[in-house]
């Protein structure tokens, strides 16, 4: 009985601690009263036990069991009510998180004629404001607002590095340093359920502005949790949906799951006030919608070793024609003023050039071996293989009328830094892309261009260090050695690898301070 009373006392004390920040004073008083009753009973039992020890003949201790049972039931009811009130109070507010990064980049480009383009100190601030809300056990909301801007006004005082250029293109609006506005990076709802049509298959569905950048494995060097999909082929902002099935109980393979994803990257709906009187109808003079559909599958994941796969098809991708590029190059060669340069650029317009398939297989281990050493236990390594295949229409894709296949390999390792291994990590990554390799990685956060899209080889070495619970510091060096032109271009003649190389290499040395909570 004494053990039971002590247990009840612990429960009451825990309930009091958990409830101390709640606004329901009456329930707090009830718990305090119950605690006092239990303490009084404990003292009574302790006194009777002392008497028993002193007497030669033990006395019979009388305890009101019904009273104890009544107190137990009342305490249980009050505890449940307090817990429910606390949960409800917490859920009545959006949960905010902050990721603020101040960064300096030294960017260097080497041209085929031996000249260089450079920026010795590009200073940027990037702010992510994450907000989430869980209304009930099955539905949640997630969003992320973004601000990404270079220090100071821009040289032409436009406060936006978007014209000429495509820095404000919807695929990359949050990965480029543009103006000082807040933009929506993510906004979607998520519905989860433990059983699918009565079967033991947990599932989830989601619709909105997707968490489609910073997926595995680019998240490793970015020091953050992976988003979806795999970043070797798709790292670009878009709007769409996903349906996920946890298939471990169905297949018997540890940690397996399967997700169908789809989205729209461009719409040809007419603007609201274009004087046509047919707002938001399809504009037959513009490119048709760009859509993407595919799946992500994890056939095995035991927490240490995992296999990840991704396949997607994109329809009606955009690019420029050979005639457009020829006219642009001619105009640029004779342009002598900024307005003439702008005119030449404005004459470029997108064309629907065809469809493309993307596929990725990635192997990852979080810990090498089993108990060999603490260092290897904390090391992450991955190997990813990806392929792209064009399906051109009569305008051609990547400068070719034929279907062309490109491939890419990506290897990486992330390990504790020998200096301060408990708080710092070092990493090394290597990429190699073939002649017709083409990824959808416009959202990759590298100011010198996408290393994943490199047709040639790319290397990156980096170090991250946690300074406090919220503050961290990072250094990295990226070098891209281009063997073919067209890396990171769109999907028409501008992505032709047969054209002469202008930029033969690029590098980005960056250092940043980052605050996350």
DRENFI-152299 format. One line per 4 residues: number of its first residue (from 1); their letters; for each residue x, y, z of C-alpha. Coordinates in Angstrom, 2 decimals. Layout:
N
NUM) A) X,Y,Z; ...
END
This chain:
517
1) XXXX) 0.00,0.00,0.00; 2.85,2.36,0.75; 4.23,1.86,-2.77; 0.82,2.66,-4.21
5) XXXX) 0.60,5.84,-2.17; 4.08,6.92,-3.22; 3.18,6.24,-6.86; 0.05,8.33,-6.47
9) XXXX) 2.16,11.10,-4.99; 4.51,11.03,-7.97; 1.61,11.20,-10.38; 0.14,14.15,-8.54
13) XXXX) 3.47,15.96,-8.46; 3.97,15.36,-12.19; 0.51,16.63,-12.97; 1.16,19.73,-10.89
17) XXXX) 4.43,20.45,-12.75; 2.91,19.88,-16.19; -0.03,22.09,-15.33; 1.77,24.94,-13.64
21) XXXX) 1.82,27.06,-16.77; -1.88,26.51,-17.57; -4.51,29.10,-16.93; -7.06,26.78,-15.27
25) XXXX) -6.62,27.73,-11.63; -9.51,25.62,-10.38; -8.04,22.35,-11.65; -4.70,23.34,-10.14
29) XXXX) -6.37,23.77,-6.74; -8.03,20.35,-7.07; -4.70,18.67,-7.74; -3.14,20.46,-4.78
33) XXXX) -5.98,19.29,-2.53; -5.63,15.70,-3.71; -1.90,15.85,-3.17; -2.47,17.07,0.41
37) XXXX) -4.88,14.18,1.07; -2.35,11.64,-0.23; 0.45,13.16,1.86; -1.77,12.93,4.96
41) XXXX) -2.49,9.26,4.28; 1.22,8.58,3.78; 2.01,10.14,7.15; -0.72,8.05,8.83
45) XXXX) 0.61,4.81,7.36; 4.19,5.75,8.28; 3.16,6.45,11.88; 1.34,3.14,12.16
49) XXXX) 4.32,1.24,10.77; 6.54,2.94,13.39; 4.19,1.78,16.15; 4.27,-1.78,14.77
53) XXXX) 8.05,-1.84,14.90; 8.08,-0.64,18.51; 5.49,-3.18,19.73; 6.30,-6.84,20.26
57) XXXX) 2.91,-7.79,18.90; 2.23,-6.14,15.49; -0.94,-4.08,15.27; -3.39,-4.30,12.42
61) XXXX) -3.29,-1.25,10.15; -6.65,-0.10,8.91; -6.70,1.79,5.61; -9.83,3.01,3.90
65) XXXX) -9.37,1.25,0.53; -12.56,2.70,-0.91; -11.38,6.20,-0.13; -8.03,5.56,-1.83
69) XXXX) -9.83,4.14,-4.87; -12.06,7.20,-5.03; -9.04,9.51,-4.88; -7.32,7.51,-7.64
73) XXXX) -10.31,7.86,-9.96; -10.68,11.56,-9.27; -6.99,12.20,-9.82; -7.07,10.29,-13.10
77) XXXX) -10.02,12.37,-14.33; -8.43,15.67,-13.35; -5.11,14.63,-14.92; -6.77,13.79,-18.23
81) XXXX) -8.66,17.08,-18.24; -5.49,19.03,-17.49; -3.58,17.26,-20.25; -6.36,17.90,-22.77
85) XXXX) -6.50,21.58,-21.76; -2.75,21.92,-22.13; -2.75,20.31,-25.58; -5.65,22.46,-26.74
89) XXXX) -3.97,25.61,-25.49; -0.77,24.72,-27.37; -2.62,23.92,-30.57; -4.44,27.23,-30.62
93) XXXX) -1.28,28.91,-31.90; 0.95,28.55,-34.94; 4.36,27.11,-34.05; 7.05,29.31,-35.57
97) XXXX) 10.66,28.46,-36.33; 13.42,30.68,-37.71; 16.37,29.94,-39.99; 18.42,33.09,-40.60
101) XXXX) 21.69,32.96,-42.53; 24.20,35.73,-43.25; 26.70,34.66,-45.90; 29.65,35.96,-47.89
105) XXXX) 30.61,34.33,-51.23; 33.75,34.76,-53.29; 32.68,33.82,-56.82; 35.10,33.31,-59.74
109) XXXX) 34.38,32.38,-63.38; 37.08,31.53,-65.92; 36.27,32.06,-69.61; 37.64,30.16,-72.60
113) XXXX) 39.61,33.23,-73.75; 41.42,33.38,-70.40; 39.46,36.30,-68.97; 37.66,36.18,-65.62
117) XXXX) 34.40,37.34,-64.11; 34.31,37.63,-60.35; 32.77,39.00,-57.19; 35.16,38.98,-54.28
121) XXXX) 32.50,39.48,-51.61; 28.84,38.89,-52.37; 27.04,39.53,-49.07; 23.56,38.08,-48.61
125) XXXX) 20.92,37.62,-45.94; 18.49,34.72,-46.18; 15.56,34.34,-43.79; 13.17,31.38,-43.57
129) XXXX) 10.13,31.70,-41.31; 8.50,28.32,-40.80; 4.97,28.01,-39.40; 3.03,24.85,-38.56
133) XXXX) -0.27,23.96,-36.95; -1.74,20.61,-35.89; -5.51,20.92,-35.59; -6.11,17.27,-34.68
137) XXXX) -4.44,13.86,-34.75; -4.82,13.52,-38.52; -4.37,16.93,-40.11; -1.51,19.43,-40.05
141) XXXX) -0.49,22.59,-41.89; 3.06,23.61,-42.83; 4.41,26.75,-44.43; 7.69,28.56,-44.99
145) XXXX) 8.16,32.23,-45.87; 11.42,33.31,-47.44; 13.52,36.44,-47.85; 16.78,36.27,-49.81
149) XXXX) 18.63,39.44,-50.76; 22.11,40.80,-51.36; 23.30,43.56,-49.05; 22.36,47.05,-50.20
153) XXXX) 20.65,48.44,-53.27; 21.49,47.01,-56.69; 23.68,48.92,-59.13; 20.77,50.16,-61.27
157) XXXX) 18.73,51.02,-58.14; 15.97,48.62,-59.14; 16.28,46.81,-55.79; 15.86,43.57,-57.73
161) XXXX) 18.36,41.50,-59.72; 15.63,40.12,-61.96; 15.74,42.08,-65.21; 17.25,41.01,-67.48
165) XXXX) 17.34,37.40,-66.40; 15.19,34.71,-64.81; 16.01,35.18,-61.13; 12.31,35.73,-60.42
169) XXXX) 11.24,32.58,-62.27; 8.82,30.65,-60.07; 11.10,27.61,-59.93; 13.86,29.54,-58.18
173) XXXX) 12.21,32.55,-56.58; 13.53,31.73,-53.10; 16.99,30.39,-54.01; 18.22,33.59,-55.66
177) XXXX) 19.19,36.89,-54.07; 16.57,39.25,-55.50; 14.68,42.00,-53.69; 13.62,42.62,-50.10
181) XXXX) 10.13,41.10,-50.32; 8.86,38.10,-48.37; 7.82,35.23,-50.65; 6.04,31.93,-50.04
185) XXXX) 8.48,29.04,-50.30; 6.21,26.30,-48.91; 2.52,26.10,-47.96; 0.68,22.77,-47.77
189) XXXX) -1.65,20.67,-45.66; -0.93,17.08,-44.64; -3.51,14.43,-43.79; -2.37,11.17,-42.14
193) XXXX) -4.22,7.96,-41.30; -3.12,4.70,-39.69; -5.14,2.38,-41.95; -5.88,2.42,-45.68
197) XXXX) -9.38,1.07,-46.37; -9.09,-1.09,-43.25; -5.67,-2.52,-44.16; -2.65,-2.12,-41.87
201) XXXX) -1.03,0.45,-44.18; -0.38,3.92,-42.73; -0.81,6.59,-45.38; -0.72,10.35,-45.94
205) XXXX) -1.85,12.88,-48.52; -0.75,16.47,-49.09; -1.51,19.37,-51.46; 0.05,22.82,-51.83
209) XXXX) 3.34,24.59,-52.45; 5.66,21.62,-52.13; 8.76,21.12,-49.92; 10.59,20.20,-53.14
213) XXXX) 14.04,21.74,-52.62; 16.87,20.59,-50.30; 16.05,16.92,-50.65; 18.41,14.01,-50.04
217) XXXX) 21.42,14.19,-50.39; 21.94,17.97,-50.84; 20.47,18.44,-47.36; 23.51,16.75,-45.79
221) XXXX) 25.93,19.54,-46.70; 23.17,22.08,-45.99; 22.93,20.70,-42.44; 19.15,20.23,-42.38
225) XXXX) 16.46,17.58,-42.59; 15.73,16.25,-46.10; 12.73,17.39,-48.07; 11.21,15.56,-51.04
229) XXXX) 12.12,14.49,-53.76; 15.72,13.32,-54.33; 17.79,16.37,-55.26; 20.00,14.59,-57.81
233) XXXX) 17.31,15.05,-60.48; 14.71,17.40,-58.94; 15.55,20.42,-56.79; 13.09,23.05,-57.90
237) XXXX) 10.12,24.88,-56.41; 6.68,23.88,-57.65; 3.05,23.44,-56.62; 1.40,20.03,-56.47
241) XXXX) 0.36,17.01,-54.43; 1.68,13.78,-52.91; 0.22,10.52,-51.61; 2.44,8.31,-49.44
245) XXXX) 1.98,4.69,-48.37; 4.08,3.06,-45.64; 4.51,-0.40,-47.15; 6.57,-2.23,-44.50
249) XXXX) 3.59,-4.28,-43.28; 2.65,-5.07,-46.87; 6.06,-5.99,-48.31; 7.90,-7.14,-45.20
253) XXXX) 10.87,-4.92,-46.11; 12.11,-2.84,-43.17; 11.20,0.83,-43.36; 9.82,0.66,-46.91
257) XXXX) 7.47,3.32,-48.27; 6.17,4.61,-51.60; 5.04,8.10,-52.61; 3.31,9.39,-55.75
261) XXXX) 4.06,13.06,-56.48; 2.78,15.46,-59.10; 2.83,19.16,-59.76; 2.64,22.07,-62.16
265) XXXX) 5.67,24.18,-62.98; 4.08,26.62,-65.41; 0.53,27.67,-66.25; -0.66,29.32,-69.44
269) XXXX) -3.80,30.86,-67.90; -4.50,34.39,-69.10; -4.06,37.23,-66.60; -7.09,38.77,-64.93
273) XXXX) -6.98,42.19,-66.58; -5.67,41.64,-70.11; -8.66,43.35,-71.76; -9.76,40.09,-73.43
277) XXXX) -12.68,39.49,-71.12; -11.63,35.82,-70.74; -9.57,35.95,-67.53; -7.73,32.72,-66.56
281) XXXX) -8.75,30.85,-69.72; -5.99,29.02,-71.59; -3.87,31.28,-73.75; -3.31,29.42,-77.02
285) XXXX) -0.52,31.83,-77.97; 1.56,30.84,-74.94; 3.31,27.64,-73.94; 1.05,24.90,-72.66
289) XXXX) 1.18,23.92,-68.97; 4.35,22.28,-67.69; 3.39,19.31,-65.51; 5.41,16.69,-63.67
293) XXXX) 4.37,13.30,-62.30; 6.45,10.58,-60.69; 7.16,8.52,-57.60; 9.65,8.25,-54.75
297) XXXX) 10.27,4.82,-53.27; 12.33,3.57,-50.34; 12.42,-0.23,-50.58; 14.63,-0.60,-47.49
301) XXXX) 15.64,1.59,-44.54; 16.76,0.10,-41.24; 17.97,3.40,-39.81; 21.56,2.80,-40.87
305) XXXX) 21.44,1.45,-44.42; 18.84,2.66,-46.90; 17.99,2.63,-50.60; 16.10,5.52,-52.24
309) XXXX) 14.64,5.72,-55.76; 12.98,8.50,-57.71; 11.39,8.59,-61.18; 9.57,11.52,-62.79
313) XXXX) 8.38,12.69,-66.19; 7.99,16.38,-67.07; 5.83,17.47,-70.01; 6.15,20.50,-72.29
317) XXXX) 9.47,21.80,-71.04; 10.65,25.20,-72.24; 13.66,26.48,-74.13; 14.84,28.68,-76.99
321) XXXX) 15.19,27.79,-80.66; 18.36,28.02,-82.74; 16.97,30.99,-84.68; 16.14,32.87,-81.47
325) XXXX) 19.62,32.34,-80.06; 21.23,33.38,-83.34; 19.23,36.62,-83.44; 20.04,37.31,-79.80
329) XXXX) 23.78,36.78,-80.26; 23.81,39.06,-83.29; 21.92,41.78,-81.41; 24.20,41.49,-78.41
333) XXXX) 27.32,41.82,-80.57; 26.13,45.22,-81.80; 24.50,46.49,-78.58; 26.27,49.53,-77.17
337) XXXX) 23.80,50.71,-74.51; 21.94,49.01,-71.64; 18.61,49.63,-73.38; 19.84,47.85,-76.53
341) XXXX) 20.95,44.92,-74.39; 17.51,44.83,-72.76; 15.82,44.88,-76.16; 17.91,41.94,-77.35
345) XXXX) 17.04,39.95,-74.24; 13.33,40.75,-74.43; 13.13,39.22,-77.89; 13.86,35.81,-76.40
349) XXXX) 10.68,33.87,-75.66; 10.08,30.36,-74.39; 8.93,27.54,-76.63; 7.53,24.12,-75.79
353) XXXX) 10.40,21.82,-76.86; 9.29,18.41,-75.53; 9.19,16.07,-72.54; 11.86,14.56,-70.31
357) XXXX) 12.30,11.54,-68.02; 14.39,11.61,-64.83; 15.50,8.68,-62.65; 17.67,8.34,-59.53
361) XXXX) 18.93,5.49,-57.33; 20.72,6.42,-54.10; 22.41,4.27,-51.46; 23.06,5.83,-48.04
365) XXXX) 24.60,4.67,-44.78; 24.42,6.57,-41.49; 27.32,4.92,-39.70; 29.96,2.77,-41.35
369) XXXX) 30.20,-0.76,-39.98; 28.88,-1.80,-36.59; 30.73,-0.54,-33.56; 34.12,-0.30,-35.26
373) XXXX) 34.71,3.14,-33.77; 32.75,6.15,-32.55; 34.09,8.11,-35.53; 32.75,5.67,-38.13
377) XXXX) 29.48,5.33,-36.23; 28.94,9.08,-36.74; 29.93,9.11,-40.43; 27.40,9.41,-43.28
381) XXXX) 28.24,8.22,-46.80; 26.17,8.05,-49.97; 26.41,7.10,-53.64; 23.82,8.30,-56.15
385) XXXX) 23.36,7.48,-59.83; 20.94,9.47,-62.02; 19.84,9.56,-65.65; 17.88,11.92,-67.88
389) XXXX) 16.28,11.20,-71.26; 14.84,13.76,-73.68; 11.72,13.26,-75.79; 11.88,16.23,-78.19
393) XXXX) 9.21,17.64,-80.49; 10.03,19.23,-83.86; 11.86,22.14,-82.18; 14.42,19.80,-80.64
397) XXXX) 15.76,19.47,-77.10; 19.28,20.30,-75.95; 20.15,21.17,-79.54; 19.19,17.74,-80.89
401) XXXX) 16.18,16.35,-82.75; 16.96,12.88,-81.35; 16.22,11.48,-77.92; 19.39,11.92,-75.88
405) XXXX) 20.34,10.23,-72.60; 22.55,11.79,-69.98; 23.97,10.32,-66.76; 25.44,11.62,-63.55
409) XXXX) 27.27,10.17,-60.54; 27.34,11.82,-57.11; 29.44,10.56,-54.20; 29.70,12.10,-50.75
413) XXXX) 30.87,11.59,-47.19; 30.07,13.57,-44.03; 32.10,12.85,-40.88; 33.01,14.38,-37.51
417) XXXX) 35.80,16.93,-37.80; 39.00,15.65,-36.14; 39.12,19.03,-34.42; 36.02,19.38,-32.20
421) XXXX) 34.37,16.12,-33.36; 31.44,16.60,-30.98; 30.32,19.89,-32.52; 31.79,20.07,-36.03
425) XXXX) 31.41,18.09,-39.27; 33.48,17.97,-42.45; 32.31,16.78,-45.83; 33.57,15.94,-49.29
429) XXXX) 31.41,15.53,-52.42; 32.14,14.75,-56.08; 29.85,15.01,-59.10; 30.37,13.93,-62.70
433) XXXX) 27.85,14.59,-65.47; 27.89,13.38,-69.09; 27.46,15.35,-72.33; 23.64,15.32,-72.37
437) XXXX) 23.08,15.23,-68.60; 20.18,17.51,-67.68; 18.73,17.85,-64.17; 15.88,19.94,-62.77
441) XXXX) 18.07,21.50,-60.08; 17.43,25.21,-60.55; 16.65,25.61,-56.86; 20.04,24.42,-55.65
445) XXXX) 21.40,27.06,-53.31; 24.82,27.65,-54.89; 25.31,31.19,-56.21; 27.90,30.13,-58.80
449) XXXX) 25.41,27.71,-60.41; 24.17,24.20,-59.84; 27.03,21.79,-59.21; 24.56,18.89,-59.67
453) XXXX) 23.85,20.06,-63.25; 27.55,20.16,-64.19; 28.47,18.54,-67.50; 31.96,17.68,-66.44
457) XXXX) 33.16,17.33,-62.84; 32.49,19.21,-59.63; 34.09,19.00,-56.20; 32.98,20.41,-52.88
461) XXXX) 34.64,20.37,-49.47; 32.90,21.91,-46.46; 32.93,22.24,-42.70; 30.03,23.04,-40.37
465) XXXX) 30.25,23.77,-36.68; 27.62,24.20,-33.97; 28.52,27.14,-31.73; 25.44,27.17,-29.49
469) XXXX) 22.10,25.38,-29.52; 20.90,27.88,-32.14; 24.00,29.37,-33.74; 26.25,27.61,-36.28
473) XXXX) 29.11,28.47,-38.63; 29.97,27.02,-42.03; 32.71,27.11,-44.67; 32.66,25.53,-48.13
477) XXXX) 34.54,25.47,-51.42; 32.85,24.42,-54.67; 34.73,23.99,-57.96; 32.98,23.15,-61.24
481) XXXX) 35.06,22.08,-64.26; 32.89,22.17,-67.38; 33.62,19.77,-70.23; 30.52,20.65,-72.27
485) XXXX) 28.45,23.82,-72.53; 24.80,24.11,-71.51; 25.10,23.14,-67.85; 22.17,24.61,-65.94
489) XXXX) 20.44,26.03,-69.05; 16.84,25.48,-70.13; 15.80,22.60,-72.38; 16.02,23.98,-75.91
493) XXXX) 18.97,25.01,-78.07; 20.38,26.94,-75.10; 21.19,23.55,-73.55; 23.12,22.32,-76.59
497) XXXX) 26.42,20.70,-75.45; 27.86,20.96,-78.98; 28.25,24.74,-78.80; 31.57,26.29,-77.85
501) XXXX) 32.28,26.68,-74.15; 32.33,30.23,-72.83; 32.67,29.61,-69.08; 35.11,26.73,-68.65
505) XXXX) 35.15,26.67,-64.83; 33.50,28.28,-61.82; 34.21,28.33,-58.12; 32.45,29.58,-55.01
509) XXXX) 34.11,30.03,-51.62; 31.54,30.81,-48.97; 31.35,31.43,-45.25; 28.19,31.89,-43.23
513) XXXX) 26.70,32.33,-39.80; 23.32,30.71,-39.25; 20.73,31.04,-36.49; 18.08,28.33,-36.19
517) X) 15.44,27.74,-33.53
END
